[in-house]
Every structure is written in C-alpha cells, then in structure tokens.
Amino acid sequence: MTTLLRCNKITLIVLFFLIFISVSSQAQNMLVPETMEPFKIDIISGKSIVMKTEINVKRISIGSPEIADFILLSPKEIYIKGLAAGLTNMILWQDGKVTTIYDIEVKTISVSSG
C-alpha cells in the first residue's frame, strides 16, 4: 500500500512538473515581442501626409496621439497629421499580426520675420 502511495506521489510530482514547464514555455513565447526595424517618418507640426502601403491594414495604433494622429482612408492609405513636436511610433496590423512599425518625429519650424 505504501509503495502504491509513493508511486502516486511521484507520478503527481512528475505530472505537475511537466505541466509547469509546458505552461511557462507557452507564456514565455507569448511575451516575446516581435522585433523588426522601424521605418522613419518626419512630419512638420500642423502638416499632414497620405501614406500608401502595399498591404491591407486592419488596425493602427499611435503611441502618443497628442504628437501625431491618423485616419485610415482605405485599407492601403493612411492620413497622418503632425500635431505637436515630439517622437512617437505607429504600428500597423494585418490579420492580428504586427506587419510594420514606424517611428514618427514631428518637428516645428520657426518662421523668421524680415
């Protein structure tokens, strides 16, 4: 009887260990960000651009919407406006997957009188 209990305890410990390893490796894979080199966009504060993409964009996010904003005109055209001087990023998704990252720098220009 004690041998059977000992076997059951060992089996439970091994099973728990295997489940723990499986869950932790899946969680680790989920937390690893996709690494890709961002493209650079420069915009003057108060100005805008229309950017065309080669892919159909499903979703867009801007890191700091007080610096730059966007309107998705069509799945392949994005209107981007510089609002205030600073740095932010824009991420494009297609079918739930990050496809492109842009670093956006909004600059102000000084107008000299004279």
N, C-alpha and C positions, 0 to 999 in steps of 0.2 A: 504494500500500500504506500509506504513512504517513497519507494522508488518511482511509483506512478506519479505521486505528487511532485517529486523532484523533476521528473521528465516534463510534466505540465508547466512548471515554473520556468524551466529552461526554454521550452517552446514559446511561452508567452514573452519572455525577455527577448528572444531572438526575433520574434514577430514584431514586437514593439520597436526594436532597433531598426529593422528593415523598413517599417512604415515611416519612422522618423527620418531616415536617410532619404527615402523617396520624396517625402513632402518637402524637406528642406532643400533638396536639389531642384525641385519644381519651383519653389518660391524664389530661389536664387536666380533661376533663369528668367522669371517674370520681372525681377527688379533690375536686370541689367539693361541699361538704356542702349538704344541703337546708336552707334557712333557713325557720324557722317560729317564731312567737311561742309560748313555752311557757305552759301553764296553771299555776296555783299551787295547791298542796295544803299545808295546815297540819295537822300531827298532833301530839298530845301524846305524849311518850315513854311507852311502855308501853301505849298505847291503839291501837285499830285502826279502820279504816273499810272498808266494802264500796263500791266504786265501780262504777257501771254505765256501760257505753259503748254508743254507737249502732252501732259496727262490730264485726265478729267479729275479735278479736285472735288472731293466730297466735303471736306471740313478744313477750316483755317483757324489758327489761334495766334494772337499777338500777345507777347509777354507783357508789354506796358502800353495799354491802349490810350494813355494820356500823351504818349510820344508819337505814335502812328496809329492809323485806323485803316480799315479796308472795307470794301464791298465786293462780294463775289458777283460779278456781272454775268458770267456764264461759267460752265464747268472748266473752261480754259482761259478765262480772262478775269484778272483781279485788279480792281481800282485801289490804289494805295495812296493815302494822303499823309503828309508830314504835319504833325500838329504842334510839337514843341521840340526844342533842341534836346538831344539825348540819344541813347542807344537802346535798342530793343531787338527782339527776334520775332520771326514769323514762321510758323510750322504749317506745312501742307500735308493733308492726309488723303489717301485713296484707299477705299475698302478697308478701313480700320487700321491701316498701316502708315507710319510716317514715311513720306516719299521725299520731301525736300525741306531743308531748313535755310532760312535767310537771316543774316544779321543786317539790321536796318539802322543806319545812322542818319538822324535828322539834324541838319545844320541850319544855323541862322546866318544870313548875310547882312552885313552892315551897309547901309546906303549912305554914302557921303554926300553932303550938300556942297555945291560950289562949283 
